[in-house]
């Protein structure tokens, strides 16, 4: 719960820097996706896991995800399976 509250505060602060004004409270769509009701055309995404949070604000559709891992993961093999060769090159 603390992570969720903190990530929402950070997101509101980021939005204020971008728009130069208070953006109001976050609400949720029926899908659970957070939105600023007062800012049309602004995409919002939040994720938190353990002690880490990610916030994103964009004018295009955006989504972030975050997982705290309990064991090492072969991330390069996962990337090679799901990402294009150009995307994998960026990770190198």
MIZANU-21465 format. One record per residue: residue number from 1; x, y, z of N, C-alpha, C in turn; residue in one letter. Coordinates in nm, 3 decimals. Example, Ala and Ser with C-alpha at 12.3 -4.5 7.8 and 13.67 -1.06 7.14 Angstrom:
% MIZANU-21465
<site><resi>1</resi><n_x>1.319</n_x><n_y>-0.569</n_y><n_z>0.780</n_z><ca_x>1.230</ca_x><ca_y>-0.450</ca_y><ca_z>0.780</ca_z><c_x>1.320</c_x><c_y>-0.330</c_y><c_z>0.780</c_z><resn>A</resn></site>
<site><resi>2</resi><n_x>1.285</n_x><n_y>-0.225</n_y><n_z>0.708</n_z><ca_x>1.367</ca_x><ca_y>-0.106</ca_y><ca_z>0.714</ca_z><c_x>1.290</c_x><c_y>0.003</c_y><c_z>0.787</c_z><resn>S</resn></site>
% end
This chain:
% MIZANU-21465
<site><resi>1</resi><n_x>0.082</n_x><n_y>-0.120</n_y><n_z>0.000</n_z><ca_x>0.000</ca_x><ca_y>0.000</ca_y><ca_z>0.000</ca_z><c_x>0.086</c_x><c_y>0.126</c_y><c_z>0.000</c_z><resn>X</resn></site>
<site><resi>2</resi><n_x>0.197</n_x><n_y>0.123</n_y><n_z>0.075</n_z><ca_x>0.287</ca_x><ca_y>0.239</ca_y><ca_z>0.078</ca_z><c_x>0.343</c_x><c_y>0.265</c_y><c_z>-0.061</c_z><resn>X</resn></site>
<site><resi>3</resi><n_x>0.383</n_x><n_y>0.158</n_y><n_z>-0.132</n_z><ca_x>0.436</ca_x><ca_y>0.174</ca_y><ca_z>-0.266</ca_z><c_x>0.336</c_x><c_y>0.236</c_y><c_z>-0.361</c_z><resn>X</resn></site>
<site><resi>4</resi><n_x>0.211</n_x><n_y>0.197</n_y><n_z>-0.349</n_z><ca_x>0.107</ca_x><ca_y>0.252</ca_y><ca_z>-0.435</ca_z><c_x>0.086</c_x><c_y>0.400</c_y><c_z>-0.407</c_z><resn>X</resn></site>
<site><resi>5</resi><n_x>0.080</n_x><n_y>0.436</n_y><n_z>-0.280</n_z><ca_x>0.060</ca_x><ca_y>0.577</ca_y><ca_z>-0.243</ca_z><c_x>0.177</c_x><c_y>0.661</c_y><c_z>-0.289</c_z><resn>X</resn></site>
<site><resi>6</resi><n_x>0.299</n_x><n_y>0.613</n_y><n_z>-0.268</n_z><ca_x>0.417</ca_x><ca_y>0.688</ca_y><ca_z>-0.308</ca_z><c_x>0.425</c_x><c_y>0.702</c_y><c_z>-0.459</c_z><resn>X</resn></site>
<site><resi>7</resi><n_x>0.398</n_x><n_y>0.596</n_y><n_z>-0.535</n_z><ca_x>0.405</ca_x><ca_y>0.605</ca_y><ca_z>-0.680</ca_z><c_x>0.301</c_x><c_y>0.702</c_y><c_z>-0.735</c_z><resn>X</resn></site>
<site><resi>8</resi><n_x>0.185</n_x><n_y>0.710</n_y><n_z>-0.673</n_z><ca_x>0.083</ca_x><ca_y>0.807</ca_y><ca_z>-0.716</ca_z><c_x>0.130</c_x><c_y>0.950</c_y><c_z>-0.688</c_z><resn>X</resn></site>
<site><resi>9</resi><n_x>0.195</n_x><n_y>0.971</n_y><n_z>-0.574</n_z><ca_x>0.248</ca_x><ca_y>1.106</ca_y><ca_z>-0.544</ca_z><c_x>0.354</c_x><c_y>1.146</c_y><c_z>-0.645</c_z><resn>X</resn></site>
<site><resi>10</resi><n_x>0.445</n_x><n_y>1.054</n_y><n_z>-0.675</n_z><ca_x>0.550</ca_x><ca_y>1.083</ca_y><ca_z>-0.773</ca_z><c_x>0.488</c_x><c_y>1.113</c_y><c_z>-0.909</c_z><resn>X</resn></site>
<site><resi>11</resi><n_x>0.388</n_x><n_y>1.037</n_y><n_z>-0.947</n_z><ca_x>0.323</ca_x><ca_y>1.059</ca_y><ca_z>-1.076</ca_z><c_x>0.256</c_x><c_y>1.196</c_y><c_z>-1.081</c_z><resn>X</resn></site>
<site><resi>12</resi><n_x>0.189</n_x><n_y>1.237</n_y><n_z>-0.975</n_z><ca_x>0.126</ca_x><ca_y>1.369</ca_y><ca_z>-0.972</ca_z><c_x>0.231</c_x><c_y>1.480</c_y><c_z>-0.980</c_z><resn>X</resn></site>
<site><resi>13</resi><n_x>0.344</n_x><n_y>1.461</n_y><n_z>-0.912</n_z><ca_x>0.452</ca_x><ca_y>1.560</ca_y><ca_z>-0.917</ca_z><c_x>0.510</c_x><c_y>1.569</c_y><c_z>-1.057</c_z><resn>X</resn></site>
<site><resi>14</resi><n_x>0.532</n_x><n_y>1.455</n_y><n_z>-1.121</n_z><ca_x>0.582</ca_x><ca_y>1.452</ca_y><ca_z>-1.259</ca_z><c_x>0.484</c_x><c_y>1.521</c_y><c_z>-1.353</c_z><resn>X</resn></site>
<site><resi>15</resi><n_x>0.357</n_x><n_y>1.492</n_y><n_z>-1.338</n_z><ca_x>0.256</ca_x><ca_y>1.555</ca_y><ca_z>-1.424</ca_z><c_x>0.253</c_x><c_y>1.706</c_y><c_z>-1.405</c_z><resn>X</resn></site>
<site><resi>16</resi><n_x>0.271</n_x><n_y>1.752</n_y><n_z>-1.282</n_z><ca_x>0.273</ca_x><ca_y>1.897</ca_y><ca_z>-1.256</ca_z><c_x>0.392</c_x><c_y>1.961</c_y><c_z>-1.327</c_z><resn>X</resn></site>
<site><resi>17</resi><n_x>0.508</n_x><n_y>1.893</n_y><n_z>-1.327</n_z><ca_x>0.625</ca_x><ca_y>1.947</ca_y><ca_z>-1.397</ca_z><c_x>0.600</c_x><c_y>1.953</c_y><c_z>-1.547</c_z><resn>X</resn></site>
<site><resi>18</resi><n_x>0.536</n_x><n_y>1.850</n_y><n_z>-1.602</n_z><ca_x>0.511</ca_x><ca_y>1.845</ca_y><ca_z>-1.746</ca_z><c_x>0.408</c_x><c_y>1.948</c_y><c_z>-1.789</c_z><resn>X</resn></site>
<site><resi>19</resi><n_x>0.298</n_x><n_y>1.959</n_y><n_z>-1.713</n_z><ca_x>0.188</ca_x><ca_y>2.047</ca_y><ca_z>-1.753</ca_z><c_x>0.194</c_x><c_y>2.185</c_y><c_z>-1.690</c_z><resn>X</resn></site>
<site><resi>20</resi><n_x>0.279</n_x><n_y>2.204</n_y><n_z>-1.591</n_z><ca_x>0.293</ca_x><ca_y>2.334</ca_y><ca_z>-1.527</ca_z><c_x>0.177</c_x><c_y>2.372</c_y><c_z>-1.437</c_z><resn>X</resn></site>
<site><resi>21</resi><n_x>0.095</n_x><n_y>2.275</n_y><n_z>-1.401</n_z><ca_x>-0.020</ca_x><ca_y>2.303</ca_y><ca_z>-1.315</ca_z><c_x>-0.060</c_x><c_y>2.175</c_y><c_z>-1.243</c_z><resn>X</resn></site>
<site><resi>22</resi><n_x>-0.138</n_x><n_y>2.190</n_y><n_z>-1.138</n_z><ca_x>-0.190</ca_x><ca_y>2.073</ca_y><ca_z>-1.068</ca_z><c_x>-0.282</c_x><c_y>1.996</c_y><c_z>-1.163</c_z><resn>X</resn></site>
<site><resi>23</resi><n_x>-0.272</n_x><n_y>1.865</n_y><n_z>-1.159</n_z><ca_x>-0.353</ca_x><ca_y>1.784</ca_y><ca_z>-1.250</ca_z><c_x>-0.469</c_x><c_y>1.716</c_y><c_z>-1.179</c_z><resn>X</resn></site>
<site><resi>24</resi><n_x>-0.483</n_x><n_y>1.738</n_y><n_z>-1.052</n_z><ca_x>-0.594</ca_x><ca_y>1.677</ca_y><ca_z>-0.979</ca_z><c_x>-0.564</c_x><c_y>1.535</c_y><c_z>-0.938</c_z><resn>X</resn></site>
<site><resi>25</resi><n_x>-0.667</n_x><n_y>1.472</n_y><n_z>-0.887</n_z><ca_x>-0.652</ca_x><ca_y>1.336</ca_y><ca_z>-0.837</ca_z><c_x>-0.655</c_x><c_y>1.234</c_y><c_z>-0.950</c_z><resn>X</resn></site>
<site><resi>26</resi><n_x>-0.590</n_x><n_y>1.123</n_y><n_z>-0.924</n_z><ca_x>-0.598</ca_x><ca_y>1.010</ca_y><ca_z>-1.015</ca_z><c_x>-0.728</c_x><c_y>0.936</c_y><c_z>-0.991</c_z><resn>X</resn></site>
<site><resi>27</resi><n_x>-0.788</n_x><n_y>0.888</n_y><n_z>-1.096</n_z><ca_x>-0.901</ca_x><ca_y>0.798</ca_y><ca_z>-1.083</ca_z><c_x>-0.869</c_x><c_y>0.675</c_y><c_z>-1.167</c_z><resn>X</resn></site>
<site><resi>28</resi><n_x>-0.958</n_x><n_y>0.579</n_y><n_z>-1.168</n_z><ca_x>-0.933</ca_x><ca_y>0.456</ca_y><ca_z>-1.243</ca_z><c_x>-1.044</c_x><c_y>0.430</c_y><c_z>-1.343</c_z><resn>X</resn></site>
<site><resi>29</resi><n_x>-1.005</n_x><n_y>0.380</n_y><n_z>-1.459</n_z><ca_x>-1.103</ca_x><ca_y>0.331</ca_y><ca_z>-1.556</ca_z><c_x>-1.159</c_x><c_y>0.198</c_y><c_z>-1.505</c_z><resn>X</resn></site>
<site><resi>30</resi><n_x>-1.268</n_x><n_y>0.149</n_y><n_z>-1.562</n_z><ca_x>-1.320</ca_x><ca_y>0.018</ca_y><ca_z>-1.520</ca_z><c_x>-1.216</c_x><c_y>-0.094</c_y><c_z>-1.530</c_z><resn>X</resn></site>
<site><resi>31</resi><n_x>-1.120</n_x><n_y>-0.078</n_y><n_z>-1.621</n_z><ca_x>-1.013</ca_x><ca_y>-0.178</ca_y><ca_z>-1.637</ca_z><c_x>-0.909</c_x><c_y>-0.172</c_y><c_z>-1.525</c_z><resn>X</resn></site>
<site><resi>32</resi><n_x>-0.914</n_x><n_y>-0.064</n_y><n_z>-1.444</n_z><ca_x>-0.815</ca_x><ca_y>-0.046</ca_y><ca_z>-1.338</ca_z><c_x>-0.702</c_x><c_y>0.046</c_y><c_z>-1.375</c_z><resn>X</resn></site>
<site><resi>33</resi><n_x>-0.694</n_x><n_y>0.086</n_y><n_z>-1.503</n_z><ca_x>-0.587</ca_x><ca_y>0.175</ca_y><ca_z>-1.548</ca_z><c_x>-0.606</c_x><c_y>0.313</c_y><c_z>-1.489</c_z><resn>X</resn></site>
<site><resi>34</resi><n_x>-0.499</n_x><n_y>0.372</n_y><n_z>-1.432</n_z><ca_x>-0.512</ca_x><ca_y>0.505</ca_y><ca_z>-1.373</ca_z><c_x>-0.520</c_x><c_y>0.614</c_y><c_z>-1.481</c_z><resn>X</resn></site>
<site><resi>35</resi><n_x>-0.597</n_x><n_y>0.718</n_y><n_z>-1.451</n_z><ca_x>-0.612</ca_x><ca_y>0.833</ca_y><ca_z>-1.543</ca_z><c_x>-0.623</c_x><c_y>0.961</c_y><c_z>-1.461</c_z><resn>X</resn></site>
<site><resi>36</resi><n_x>-0.580</n_x><n_y>1.071</n_y><n_z>-1.524</n_z><ca_x>-0.609</ca_x><ca_y>1.204</ca_y><ca_z>-1.470</ca_z><c_x>-0.732</c_x><c_y>1.252</c_y><c_z>-1.543</c_z><resn>X</resn></site>
<site><resi>37</resi><n_x>-0.843</n_x><n_y>1.264</n_y><n_z>-1.475</n_z><ca_x>-0.968</ca_x><ca_y>1.303</ca_y><ca_z>-1.540</ca_z><c_x>-0.956</c_x><c_y>1.441</c_y><c_z>-1.606</c_z><resn>X</resn></site>
<site><resi>38</resi><n_x>-0.870</n_x><n_y>1.529</n_y><n_z>-1.550</n_z><ca_x>-0.859</ca_x><ca_y>1.665</ca_y><ca_z>-1.602</ca_z><c_x>-0.764</c_x><c_y>1.678</c_y><c_z>-1.720</c_z><resn>X</resn></site>
<site><resi>39</resi><n_x>-0.694</n_x><n_y>1.573</n_y><n_z>-1.757</n_z><ca_x>-0.596</ca_x><ca_y>1.580</ca_y><ca_z>-1.865</ca_z><c_x>-0.629</c_x><c_y>1.480</c_y><c_z>-1.975</c_z><resn>X</resn></site>
<site><resi>40</resi><n_x>-0.698</n_x><n_y>1.523</n_y><n_z>-2.076</n_z><ca_x>-0.730</ca_x><ca_y>1.436</ca_y><ca_z>-2.189</ca_z><c_x>-0.606</c_x><c_y>1.416</c_y><c_z>-2.275</c_z><resn>X</resn></site>
<site><resi>41</resi><n_x>-0.591</n_x><n_y>1.297</n_y><n_z>-2.330</n_z><ca_x>-0.478</ca_x><ca_y>1.268</ca_y><ca_z>-2.417</ca_z><c_x>-0.350</c_x><c_y>1.237</c_y><c_z>-2.342</c_z><resn>X</resn></site>
<site><resi>42</resi><n_x>-0.358</n_x><n_y>1.221</n_y><n_z>-2.212</n_z><ca_x>-0.240</ca_x><ca_y>1.188</ca_y><ca_z>-2.132</ca_z><c_x>-0.253</c_x><c_y>1.044</c_y><c_z>-2.086</c_z><resn>X</resn></site>
<site><resi>43</resi><n_x>-0.153</n_x><n_y>0.964</n_y><n_z>-2.117</n_z><ca_x>-0.151</ca_x><ca_y>0.824</ca_y><ca_z>-2.076</ca_z><c_x>-0.070</c_x><c_y>0.810</c_y><c_z>-1.947</c_z><resn>X</resn></site>
<site><resi>44</resi><n_x>-0.119</n_x><n_y>0.728</n_y><n_z>-1.857</n_z><ca_x>-0.057</ca_x><ca_y>0.708</ca_y><ca_z>-1.727</ca_z><c_x>-0.036</c_x><c_y>0.559</c_y><c_z>-1.705</c_z><resn>X</resn></site>
<site><resi>45</resi><n_x>0.077</n_x><n_y>0.524</n_y><n_z>-1.647</n_z><ca_x>0.099</ca_x><ca_y>0.385</ca_y><ca_z>-1.608</ca_z><c_x>0.178</c_x><c_y>0.381</c_y><c_z>-1.478</c_z><resn>X</resn></site>
<site><resi>46</resi><n_x>0.140</n_x><n_y>0.292</n_y><n_z>-1.390</n_z><ca_x>0.207</ca_x><ca_y>0.274</ca_y><ca_z>-1.261</ca_z><c_x>0.232</c_x><c_y>0.126</c_y><c_z>-1.239</c_z><resn>X</resn></site>
<site><resi>47</resi><n_x>0.345</n_x><n_y>0.095</n_y><n_z>-1.177</n_z><ca_x>0.372</ca_x><ca_y>-0.043</ca_y><ca_z>-1.134</ca_z><c_x>0.458</c_x><c_y>-0.036</c_y><c_z>-1.010</c_z><resn>X</resn></site>
<site><resi>48</resi><n_x>0.437</n_x><n_y>-0.128</n_y><n_z>-0.919</n_z><ca_x>0.523</ca_x><ca_y>-0.136</ca_y><ca_z>-0.801</ca_z><c_x>0.534</c_x><c_y>-0.282</c_y><c_z>-0.759</c_z><resn>X</resn></site>
<site><resi>49</resi><n_x>0.652</n_x><n_y>-0.315</n_y><n_z>-0.709</n_z><ca_x>0.679</ca_x><ca_y>-0.451</ca_y><ca_z>-0.663</ca_z><c_x>0.787</c_x><c_y>-0.442</c_y><c_z>-0.558</c_z><resn>X</resn></site>
<site><resi>50</resi><n_x>0.760</n_x><n_y>-0.492</n_y><n_z>-0.441</n_z><ca_x>0.857</ca_x><ca_y>-0.480</ca_y><ca_z>-0.333</ca_z><c_x>0.886</c_x><c_y>-0.334</c_y><c_z>-0.307</c_z><resn>X</resn></site>
<site><resi>51</resi><n_x>1.013</n_x><n_y>-0.298</n_y><n_z>-0.292</n_z><ca_x>1.048</ca_x><ca_y>-0.159</ca_y><ca_z>-0.259</ca_z><c_x>1.064</c_x><c_y>-0.068</c_y><c_z>-0.381</c_z><resn>X</resn></site>
<site><resi>52</resi><n_x>1.032</n_x><n_y>-0.115</n_y><n_z>-0.500</n_z><ca_x>1.057</ca_x><ca_y>-0.040</ca_y><ca_z>-0.624</ca_z><c_x>0.926</c_x><c_y>-0.004</c_y><c_z>-0.691</c_z><resn>X</resn></site>
<site><resi>53</resi><n_x>0.922</n_x><n_y>0.117</n_y><n_z>-0.748</n_z><ca_x>0.805</ca_x><ca_y>0.161</ca_y><ca_z>-0.823</ca_z><c_x>0.850</c_x><c_y>0.223</c_y><c_z>-0.956</c_z><resn>X</resn></site>
<site><resi>54</resi><n_x>0.764</n_x><n_y>0.212</n_y><n_z>-1.056</n_z><ca_x>0.788</ca_x><ca_y>0.275</ca_y><ca_z>-1.186</ca_z><c_x>0.664</c_x><c_y>0.357</c_y><c_z>-1.218</c_z><resn>X</resn></site>
<site><resi>55</resi><n_x>0.686</n_x><n_y>0.481</n_y><n_z>-1.262</n_z><ca_x>0.576</ca_x><ca_y>0.566</ca_y><ca_z>-1.305</ca_z><c_x>0.605</c_x><c_y>0.613</c_y><c_z>-1.447</c_z><resn>X</resn></site>
<site><resi>56</resi><n_x>0.501</n_x><n_y>0.623</n_y><n_z>-1.528</n_z><ca_x>0.518</ca_x><ca_y>0.667</ca_y><ca_z>-1.666</ca_z><c_x>0.405</c_x><c_y>0.761</c_y><c_z>-1.704</c_z><resn>X</resn></site>
<site><resi>57</resi><n_x>0.439</n_x><n_y>0.861</n_y><n_z>-1.782</n_z><ca_x>0.346</ca_x><ca_y>0.962</ca_y><ca_z>-1.829</ca_z><c_x>0.380</c_x><c_y>0.988</c_y><c_z>-1.975</c_z><resn>X</resn></site>
<site><resi>58</resi><n_x>0.281</n_x><n_y>0.979</n_y><n_z>-2.064</n_z><ca_x>0.310</ca_x><ca_y>0.992</ca_y><ca_z>-2.206</ca_z><c_x>0.188</c_x><c_y>1.046</c_y><c_z>-2.281</c_z><resn>X</resn></site>
<site><resi>59</resi><n_x>0.209</n_x><n_y>1.088</n_y><n_z>-2.405</n_z><ca_x>0.098</ca_x><ca_y>1.129</ca_y><ca_z>-2.490</ca_z><c_x>0.055</c_x><c_y>1.017</c_y><c_z>-2.583</c_z><resn>X</resn></site>
<site><resi>60</resi><n_x>0.126</n_x><n_y>0.906</n_y><n_z>-2.581</n_z><ca_x>0.094</ca_x><ca_y>0.785</ca_y><ca_z>-2.657</ca_z><c_x>0.058</c_x><c_y>0.675</c_y><c_z>-2.557</c_z><resn>X</resn></site>
<site><resi>61</resi><n_x>-0.014</n_x><n_y>0.573</n_y><n_z>-2.600</n_z><ca_x>-0.043</ca_x><ca_y>0.462</ca_y><ca_z>-2.509</ca_z><c_x>0.087</c_x><c_y>0.405</c_y><c_z>-2.451</c_z><resn>X</resn></site>
<site><resi>62</resi><n_x>0.087</n_x><n_y>0.379</n_y><n_z>-2.322</n_z><ca_x>0.206</ca_x><ca_y>0.330</ca_y><ca_z>-2.255</ca_z><c_x>0.165</c_x><c_y>0.234</c_y><c_z>-2.144</c_z><resn>X</resn></site>
<site><resi>63</resi><n_x>0.250</n_x><n_y>0.139</n_y><n_z>-2.117</n_z><ca_x>0.227</ca_x><ca_y>0.047</ca_y><ca_z>-2.007</ca_z><c_x>0.360</c_x><c_y>0.003</c_y><c_z>-1.950</c_z><resn>X</resn></site>
<site><resi>64</resi><n_x>0.370</n_x><n_y>-0.004</n_y><n_z>-1.821</n_z><ca_x>0.491</ca_x><ca_y>-0.052</ca_y><ca_z>-1.756</ca_z><c_x>0.456</c_x><c_y>-0.168</c_y><c_z>-1.665</c_z><resn>X</resn></site>
<site><resi>65</resi><n_x>0.554</n_x><n_y>-0.255</n_y><n_z>-1.643</n_z><ca_x>0.537</ca_x><ca_y>-0.366</ca_y><ca_z>-1.552</ca_z><c_x>0.666</c_x><c_y>-0.383</c_y><c_z>-1.475</c_z><resn>X</resn></site>
<site><resi>66</resi><n_x>0.655</n_x><n_y>-0.439</n_y><n_z>-1.359</n_z><ca_x>0.770</ca_x><ca_y>-0.451</ca_y><ca_z>-1.270</ca_z><c_x>0.751</c_x><c_y>-0.575</c_y><c_z>-1.185</c_z><resn>X</resn></site>
<site><resi>67</resi><n_x>0.855</n_x><n_y>-0.655</n_y><n_z>-1.171</n_z><ca_x>0.850</ca_x><ca_y>-0.773</ca_y><ca_z>-1.086</ca_z><c_x>0.979</c_x><c_y>-0.782</c_y><c_z>-1.006</c_z><resn>X</resn></site>
<site><resi>68</resi><n_x>0.969</n_x><n_y>-0.800</n_y><n_z>-0.877</n_z><ca_x>1.085</ca_x><ca_y>-0.830</ca_y><ca_z>-0.794</ca_z><c_x>1.111</c_x><c_y>-0.979</c_y><c_z>-0.808</c_z><resn>X</resn></site>
<site><resi>69</resi><n_x>1.232</n_x><n_y>-1.013</n_y><n_z>-0.844</n_z><ca_x>1.267</ca_x><ca_y>-1.153</ca_y><ca_z>-0.868</ca_z><c_x>1.330</c_x><c_y>-1.215</c_y><c_z>-0.745</c_z><resn>X</resn></site>
<site><resi>70</resi><n_x>1.292</n_x><n_y>-1.337</n_y><n_z>-0.717</n_z><ca_x>1.345</ca_x><ca_y>-1.407</ca_y><ca_z>-0.603</ca_z><c_x>1.465</c_x><c_y>-1.496</c_y><c_z>-0.639</c_z><resn>X</resn></site>
<site><resi>71</resi><n_x>1.488</n_x><n_y>-1.512</n_y><n_z>-0.769</n_z><ca_x>1.602</ca_x><ca_y>-1.592</ca_y><ca_z>-0.815</ca_z><c_x>1.654</c_x><c_y>-1.532</c_y><c_z>-0.945</c_z><resn>X</resn></site>
<site><resi>72</resi><n_x>1.779</n_x><n_y>-1.566</n_y><n_z>-0.982</n_z><ca_x>1.833</ca_x><ca_y>-1.514</ca_y><ca_z>-1.108</ca_z><c_x>1.750</c_x><c_y>-1.559</c_y><c_z>-1.228</c_z><resn>X</resn></site>
<site><resi>73</resi><n_x>1.742</n_x><n_y>-1.472</n_y><n_z>-1.327</n_z><ca_x>1.665</ca_x><ca_y>-1.500</ca_y><ca_z>-1.448</ca_z><c_x>1.755</c_x><c_y>-1.483</c_y><c_z>-1.569</c_z><resn>X</resn></site>
<site><resi>74</resi><n_x>1.738</n_x><n_y>-1.571</n_y><n_z>-1.666</n_z><ca_x>1.813</ca_x><ca_y>-1.562</ca_y><ca_z>-1.791</ca_z><c_x>1.747</c_x><c_y>-1.458</c_y><c_z>-1.881</c_z><resn>X</resn></site>
<site><resi>75</resi><n_x>1.762</n_x><n_y>-1.331</n_y><n_z>-1.845</n_z><ca_x>1.690</ca_x><ca_y>-1.224</ca_y><ca_z>-1.915</ca_z><c_x>1.730</c_x><c_y>-1.213</c_y><c_z>-2.061</c_z><resn>X</resn></site>
<site><resi>76</resi><n_x>1.856</n_x><n_y>-1.243</n_y><n_z>-2.092</n_z><ca_x>1.899</ca_x><ca_y>-1.233</ca_y><ca_z>-2.232</ca_z><c_x>1.826</c_x><c_y>-1.336</c_y><c_z>-2.318</c_z><resn>X</resn></site>
<site><resi>77</resi><n_x>1.810</n_x><n_y>-1.457</n_y><n_z>-2.269</n_z><ca_x>1.737</ca_x><ca_y>-1.561</ca_y><ca_z>-2.343</ca_z><c_x>1.591</c_x><c_y>-1.521</c_y><c_z>-2.362</c_z><resn>X</resn></site>
<site><resi>78</resi><n_x>1.533</n_x><n_y>-1.462</n_y><n_z>-2.258</n_z><ca_x>1.394</ca_x><ca_y>-1.416</ca_y><ca_z>-2.270</ca_z><c_x>1.384</c_x><c_y>-1.306</c_y><c_z>-2.375</c_z><resn>X</resn></site>
<site><resi>79</resi><n_x>1.477</n_x><n_y>-1.211</n_y><n_z>-2.371</n_z><ca_x>1.477</ca_x><ca_y>-1.102</ca_y><ca_z>-2.469</ca_z><c_x>1.491</c_x><c_y>-1.155</c_y><c_z>-2.610</c_z><resn>X</resn></site>
<site><resi>80</resi><n_x>1.581</n_x><n_y>-1.251</n_y><n_z>-2.630</n_z><ca_x>1.603</ca_x><ca_y>-1.306</ca_y><ca_z>-2.765</ca_z><c_x>1.480</c_x><c_y>-1.379</c_y><c_z>-2.817</c_z><resn>X</resn></site>
<site><resi>81</resi><n_x>1.400</n_x><n_y>-1.433</n_y><n_z>-2.727</n_z><ca_x>1.279</ca_x><ca_y>-1.503</ca_y><ca_z>-2.769</ca_z><c_x>1.167</c_x><c_y>-1.406</c_y><c_z>-2.810</c_z><resn>X</resn></site>
<site><resi>82</resi><n_x>1.155</n_x><n_y>-1.293</n_y><n_z>-2.738</n_z><ca_x>1.041</ca_x><ca_y>-1.205</ca_y><ca_z>-2.758</ca_z><c_x>1.072</c_x><c_y>-1.073</c_y><c_z>-2.827</c_z><resn>X</resn></site>
<site><resi>83</resi><n_x>1.198</n_x><n_y>-1.031</n_y><n_z>-2.829</n_z><ca_x>1.234</ca_x><ca_y>-0.902</ca_y><ca_z>-2.887</ca_z><c_x>1.295</c_x><c_y>-0.920</c_y><c_z>-3.026</c_z><resn>X</resn></site>
<site><resi>84</resi><n_x>1.289</n_x><n_y>-0.815</n_y><n_z>-3.105</n_z><ca_x>1.353</ca_x><ca_y>-0.817</ca_y><ca_z>-3.237</ca_z><c_x>1.505</c_x><c_y>-0.810</c_y><c_z>-3.219</c_z><resn>X</resn></site>
<site><resi>85</resi><n_x>1.582</n_x><n_y>-0.847</n_y><n_z>-3.322</n_z><ca_x>1.728</ca_x><ca_y>-0.835</ca_y><ca_z>-3.311</ca_z><c_x>1.773</c_x><c_y>-0.692</c_y><c_z>-3.281</c_z><resn>X</resn></site>
<site><resi>86</resi><n_x>1.705</n_x><n_y>-0.591</n_y><n_z>-3.336</n_z><ca_x>1.742</ca_x><ca_y>-0.453</ca_y><ca_z>-3.307</ca_z><c_x>1.719</c_x><c_y>-0.419</c_y><c_z>-3.159</c_z><resn>X</resn></site>
<site><resi>87</resi><n_x>1.608</n_x><n_y>-0.465</n_y><n_z>-3.102</n_z><ca_x>1.580</ca_x><ca_y>-0.441</ca_y><ca_z>-2.960</ca_z><c_x>1.682</c_x><c_y>-0.513</c_y><c_z>-2.873</c_z><resn>X</resn></site>
<site><resi>88</resi><n_x>1.721</n_x><n_y>-0.634</n_y><n_z>-2.910</n_z><ca_x>1.822</ca_x><ca_y>-0.708</ca_y><ca_z>-2.833</ca_z><c_x>1.956</c_x><c_y>-0.637</c_y><c_z>-2.838</c_z><resn>X</resn></site>
<site><resi>89</resi><n_x>1.988</n_x><n_y>-0.577</n_y><n_z>-2.951</n_z><ca_x>2.116</ca_x><ca_y>-0.504</ca_y><ca_z>-2.963</ca_z><c_x>2.121</c_x><c_y>-0.386</c_y><c_z>-2.867</c_z><resn>X</resn></site>
<site><resi>90</resi><n_x>2.009</n_x><n_y>-0.324</n_y><n_z>-2.842</n_z><ca_x>2.004</ca_x><ca_y>-0.211</ca_y><ca_z>-2.748</ca_z><c_x>2.038</c_x><c_y>-0.258</c_y><c_z>-2.608</c_z><resn>X</resn></site>
<site><resi>91</resi><n_x>1.999</n_x><n_y>-0.380</n_y><n_z>-2.574</n_z><ca_x>2.023</ca_x><ca_y>-0.433</ca_y><ca_z>-2.440</ca_z><c_x>2.168</c_x><c_y>-0.472</c_y><c_z>-2.416</c_z><resn>X</resn></site>
<site><resi>92</resi><n_x>2.242</n_x><n_y>-0.494</n_y><n_z>-2.522</n_z><ca_x>2.382</ca_x><ca_y>-0.542</ca_y><ca_z>-2.510</ca_z><c_x>2.472</c_x><c_y>-0.442</c_y><c_z>-2.442</c_z><resn>X</resn></site>
% end
